Structure formats: C-alpha cells, structure tokens
Amino acid sequence: MKVLVVLTSHDKLGNTGHKTGFWLEELAAPYYAMQDAGVEMTLASPAGGQPPLDPGSAGEDFQTDDTRRFEKDPVAQERLANTMTLAEVDINEYDGVFYPGGHGPLWDLAEDKTSIAIIEETIKSNKPVALVCHAPGALRHVKNAQGEPLVNGKKVTGFSNSEEAAVQLTDVVPFLVENMLQENGGEYSKADDWTSYVLTDGLLITGQNPQSSAETATALITKLNS
C-alpha cells in the first residue's frame, strides 16, 4: 500500500512575527503507525523540499516517543528534507492520502488548487483521505462529485474553537476549522479538548487534535485494508 503524506509549506503565523508550519507529533505518530504497518509513504508539499516545522511542536512539553524516534531517524529526516512538490504528484500511484496539521495548512493547503484537486481525485477514485487537527482546513474548498462541499452531510471533526482559544490564536488564524466545517454543511462534533477523537465517514477520516494523530492514521490503515 502506498500513501501520499501532504505537508504545509507555510511558515508565517499571520502577522504575529512568529513561525508556524506542520506539528511534529502529527507527522511522527502517523509516520510510524503507517511504516510499522508496512505502508509505503511519499512526502509532498506545495513548495517541495524541507517543510517548515512549527517550532513550538519541538518543545519538550510536546515530545512523545514517536517525535523522539522521528528526530533521531536519519531516513525519516532525509525524506522530510526532500519532499516532492504537489505539482509532481500522480495521485493514481497512491492508495490513500494523509494530511498532518499544524497551523500552516490554514494558509496554504486550504487555498492550494493542486491540493484541492488531489483530495477530489482521491475521493473520486474511491480511495480514503485522512486529515488531523488543523489539516481538515484543507477541505475548505474541496467539492464532491455533485459540486457541493465534500464535508456536506458528513460526520467530521478537527481542531475545535475551544482548543484554538486555549492557544490564543482565535484572532490570528484566517478561519476557524470548526466554524468552516459547519458552514460547509459538515456534521461537526468533538471530544474534550486535547483528547483523541477520530471520525470515519465513508472515505473521509478526520481527527480533532495532536492527540488524535496516531488514531487517525490507524483509521486510515483500517480503511486501506478493508
């Protein structure tokens, strides 16, 4: 099985002067869940090359066994440093797609026409798409075969308004994931802040927060094996 892992290339946290990017746990936990299940992965991003890491996610408070393993894994680090561009992707080569979060995707992947097309083509080809935390923001402009929002009528989750408020970025992000999913007709639900919560509705798999990273990947593996 082959999975395309799509990472952000955006590193500016609005006008705060701070950096953002992808969240380390949201790549590391799924990476090893999939690798240990025998899934072959290709890492890609809009700009290619090294995607920006949210520096906060590398802090000691957010380290896990998976993040430590990833940071000491020379093969993983080389693959991360050399992501292919989304424009180079032939989605027909993959059995599914996984999107790690971090705040970066709200700025680039949410608006990236190639990313939008990758998700639409994957679903159209009856293959699953999994997105965790802020990555469901990449569904903002994605349509289904009827031309409606892909999330319309689907059970979905993603980083909650209360979690965004807790990290004090409600007024910094270009949109709130919870609000966007609801505005596009998604049947949004969530668990308590910072607890794992994953929903599968057909081919669409969404996870709420960093703590949901491994479970989201496991749900994708389950779907790939079904």
C-alpha positions in Angstrom: 0.0 0.0 0.0 1.2 3.5 -0.8 0.1 6.7 1.0 0.8 10.3 0.0 1.6 12.4 3.0 0.8 16.1 2.3 2.6 18.8 4.4 2.3 22.5 4.5 5.0 24.9 3.1 3.7 27.9 5.0 5.8 29.2 7.9 4.3 32.6 9.0 1.8 32.7 11.8 -0.3 35.5 10.5 1.1 39.0 11.4 2.4 37.9 14.7 6.0 37.7 13.6 6.2 34.1 14.9 6.8 31.0 12.9 4.4 28.1 12.2 4.4 25.1 9.9 3.4 21.5 10.5 3.1 20.0 14.0 5.7 17.4 14.7 3.6 14.8 16.5 1.0 14.9 13.7 3.6 13.7 11.3 5.7 11.5 13.6 2.9 9.4 15.1 1.2 8.6 11.8 4.6 8.1 10.1 5.4 5.2 12.4 1.9 3.9 12.6 2.0 3.5 8.8 5.6 2.4 8.5 5.1 -0.3 11.1 2.0 -1.5 9.3 4.0 -1.9 6.1 2.7 1.2 4.3 5.0 2.9 1.8 4.9 6.7 2.1 5.8 9.6 -0.1 6.1 13.0 1.5 5.0 16.0 -0.5 4.3 19.8 0.0 3.3 22.7 -2.2 6.9 24.1 -2.5 8.7 20.8 -2.2 11.9 20.4 -0.2 12.0 20.9 3.6 8.6 21.8 5.0 8.6 24.3 7.9 8.3 22.7 11.4 6.2 24.7 13.9 9.0 25.4 16.5 6.5 25.0 19.3 5.9 21.4 18.4 9.5 20.6 19.0 9.4 21.8 22.6 9.9 19.4 25.5 6.3 19.7 26.6 5.2 18.2 23.3 7.7 15.4 22.9 6.5 11.8 22.6 8.2 8.5 21.9 7.3 9.0 18.2 8.7 12.5 18.0 11.9 11.5 19.6 12.1 8.5 17.3 11.5 10.7 14.3 14.1 13.3 15.2 16.7 10.6 15.6 15.7 8.7 12.4 18.1 9.7 9.6 16.0 8.1 6.9 12.9 10.0 8.1 14.8 13.2 8.3 16.2 12.9 4.8 12.7 12.2 3.4 11.4 15.2 5.2 14.1 17.4 3.8 13.3 16.3 0.2 9.5 16.3 -0.1 8.3 16.3 -3.7 6.1 19.2 -4.9 2.4 18.7 -5.1 2.6 19.5 -8.8 4.7 16.4 -9.3 2.2 14.1 -7.7 0.4 11.4 -9.8 -2.4 10.6 -7.4 -3.1 7.3 -9.4 0.1 5.9 -7.8 -1.4 6.1 -4.3 -4.0 4.1 -2.3 -4.8 6.9 0.1 -3.7 10.4 1.4 -2.8 11.6 4.8 -2.6 15.3 5.9 -0.8 16.2 9.1 -1.9 19.5 10.7 -0.2 22.4 12.4 -1.4 26.0 11.7 0.4 26.2 8.3 -2.3 24.4 6.3 -4.9 27.1 7.1 -2.9 29.5 4.9 -1.6 27.4 2.0 -3.3 24.0 1.7 -6.7 25.4 2.3 -6.3 27.5 -0.8 -3.9 25.4 -2.9 -5.6 24.3 -6.1 -3.4 21.3 -6.5 -4.1 20.1 -3.0 -7.8 20.6 -3.6 -7.6 18.5 -6.8 -5.6 15.8 -5.1 -8.3 15.3 -2.5 -11.1 15.5 -5.0 -9.4 13.0 -7.3 -8.6 10.6 -4.4 -12.2 10.5 -3.3 -13.5 10.2 -6.8 -11.2 7.2 -7.2 -12.8 5.6 -4.2 -9.7 6.0 -2.1 -9.6 7.4 1.5 -8.3 10.8 2.7 -7.3 11.3 6.4 -6.7 14.7 7.9 -5.8 15.6 11.5 -6.1 18.7 13.7 -5.9 21.8 11.5 -5.4 19.8 8.3 -9.2 19.4 7.9 -8.9 23.1 7.0 -7.6 21.8 3.6 -11.1 20.7 2.9 -12.4 24.3 2.8 -12.9 24.5 -1.0 -13.0 20.7 -1.8 -16.1 19.6 -3.7 -17.8 16.3 -4.1 -19.0 14.9 -7.4 -22.2 16.9 -7.2 -20.3 20.2 -6.8 -21.2 20.6 -3.2 -18.7 20.9 -0.3 -17.1 17.5 0.3 -17.9 17.7 4.0 -21.6 18.5 3.4 -23.7 16.0 5.4 -20.6 14.1 6.6 -19.5 13.5 10.2 -16.3 15.4 10.7 -14.1 16.8 13.4 -11.0 19.0 13.6 -9.3 21.5 15.9 -12.0 22.9 18.0 -12.8 26.6 18.7 -12.2 25.9 22.4 -8.7 24.5 21.6 -7.9 27.5 19.3 -9.0 29.8 22.1 -6.8 27.9 24.6 -3.7 28.5 22.4 -4.8 32.2 22.0 -4.8 32.2 18.2 -8.6 32.6 17.5 -7.9 36.1 16.1 -4.8 35.2 14.3 -5.9 32.3 12.1 -7.5 33.0 8.7 -10.5 30.9 9.7 -11.6 28.5 12.5 -11.7 24.9 11.4 -14.8 24.1 13.5 -16.7 27.0 12.0 -15.6 26.3 8.4 -16.7 22.6 8.6 -20.1 23.6 10.0 -20.5 26.4 7.4 -19.8 23.8 4.6 -22.5 21.5 5.9 -20.4 19.2 7.9 -21.8 17.4 11.0 -19.1 18.6 13.3 -18.6 17.0 16.7 -15.7 16.9 19.2 -14.4 15.3 22.4 -13.0 17.1 25.4 -10.0 19.4 24.5 -6.7 17.6 24.0 -8.2 14.1 23.9 -8.1 11.7 21.0 -11.2 11.8 18.8 -11.5 10.4 15.2 -14.4 10.1 12.9 -14.7 8.0 9.7 -17.5 8.8 7.3 -17.1 6.8 4.1 -13.8 7.7 2.6 -13.2 10.8 4.8 -11.3 10.4 8.1 -10.8 13.3 10.4 -9.0 13.7 13.8 -9.5 16.5 16.3 -6.1 17.5 17.6 -2.5 16.3 18.0 -3.6 13.7 20.5 -5.6 12.1 17.6 -2.7 11.7 15.3 -1.9 8.0 15.8 -5.6 7.0 15.9 -6.3 8.9 12.7 -3.5 7.0 10.9 -4.8 3.8 12.3 -8.2 4.5 11.0 -6.7 5.2 7.5 -4.8 1.9 7.7 -8.0 0.1 8.7 -9.8 1.7 5.7 -7.0 0.7 3.3 -7.2 -2.9 4.5 -11.0 -3.1 4.2 
